[in-house]
Amino acid sequence: MRKIPKRGFNPYKKNMQIVNLEQIEKTCAPGEKVTPQLLKTKGLIDRSEQPVKILSGGSLSKALTFAQVRYSEKAKQKIVTAGGTILDQ
């Protein structure tokens, strides 16, 4: 029987592309809909096919709409506080 390693390689792990709110604040205009395709065109991610996760690094002062992305709880609070909305998938 083949031994399975206890740590290291995980075949079920999904590689997320990480984007901080600070990066979105600098590149997106108010009222814009933030999607993986938009983040790809702005140069914040490499592939629009891989899942994207928004983290709470920095601050957000613009009301933006987020769709087709995952987010942390703190990022969600900052987005809602800034007047933005999150569309569930």
C-alpha positions as CSV (number, residue, x, y, z in Angstrom):
1,M,0.0,0.0,0.0
2,R,1.3,3.4,-0.9
3,K,1.9,5.9,1.9
4,I,0.3,9.3,1.6
5,P,2.3,12.3,2.8
6,K,0.9,14.0,5.9
7,R,1.9,17.5,4.8
8,G,3.0,19.4,1.8
9,F,1.2,18.5,-1.4
10,N,-2.5,18.8,-1.3
11,P,-4.3,17.8,-4.6
12,Y,-7.6,19.4,-3.4
13,K,-6.2,22.8,-2.7
14,K,-7.6,25.6,-4.8
15,N,-5.2,28.4,-5.7
16,M,-6.7,31.7,-5.0
17,Q,-5.6,35.0,-6.5
18,I,-5.3,37.6,-3.8
19,V,-6.3,41.2,-4.2
20,N,-6.3,43.8,-1.4
21,L,-8.9,46.6,-1.1
22,E,-6.0,49.1,-1.3
23,Q,-5.2,47.9,-4.8
24,I,-8.9,48.2,-5.9
25,E,-9.1,51.7,-4.3
26,K,-6.2,52.9,-6.5
27,T,-7.4,51.4,-9.8
28,C,-11.2,51.4,-9.9
29,A,-13.6,54.3,-10.4
30,P,-16.6,54.9,-8.2
31,G,-19.7,52.9,-9.1
32,E,-17.7,50.3,-11.1
33,K,-18.6,46.6,-11.0
34,V,-15.6,44.6,-9.8
35,T,-15.3,41.2,-11.5
36,P,-12.4,38.9,-12.3
37,Q,-12.5,40.1,-15.9
38,L,-12.2,43.8,-14.8
39,L,-9.3,42.9,-12.4
40,K,-7.5,41.1,-15.3
41,T,-7.9,44.2,-17.5
42,K,-6.6,46.5,-14.7
43,G,-3.6,44.2,-14.2
44,L,-4.3,43.1,-10.7
45,I,-4.6,39.4,-11.4
46,D,-3.0,37.1,-14.0
47,R,-6.0,34.8,-14.9
48,S,-9.7,35.5,-14.9
49,E,-10.5,31.8,-14.8
50,Q,-9.0,31.2,-11.3
51,P,-11.0,32.2,-8.2
52,V,-10.3,35.6,-6.8
53,K,-10.4,36.5,-3.1
54,I,-10.6,40.1,-1.8
55,L,-8.8,40.8,1.4
56,S,-9.2,43.7,3.8
57,G,-5.7,45.3,3.3
58,G,-6.0,49.0,3.1
59,S,-9.2,51.0,3.1
60,L,-12.0,51.6,0.6
61,S,-13.8,54.9,0.2
62,K,-15.7,54.3,-3.1
63,A,-19.1,52.6,-3.5
64,L,-18.3,49.6,-5.7
65,T,-20.2,46.5,-6.7
66,F,-18.5,43.2,-6.3
67,A,-19.5,40.1,-8.3
68,Q,-18.0,36.6,-8.9
69,V,-15.4,37.1,-6.2
70,R,-14.8,35.7,-2.7
71,Y,-14.0,38.0,0.2
72,S,-13.0,37.9,3.8
73,E,-15.3,39.0,6.6
74,K,-13.3,42.2,7.3
75,A,-13.3,43.0,3.6
76,K,-17.1,42.6,3.5
77,Q,-17.5,45.0,6.4
78,K,-15.3,47.6,4.7
79,I,-17.2,47.2,1.4
80,V,-20.6,47.6,3.0
81,T,-19.4,50.6,5.2
82,A,-18.1,52.4,2.0
83,G,-21.6,52.0,0.5
84,G,-20.7,49.1,-1.9
85,T,-22.7,46.0,-2.6
86,I,-21.8,42.4,-3.0
87,L,-23.7,40.2,-5.5
88,D,-23.8,36.6,-4.5
89,Q,-23.0,34.0,-7.1
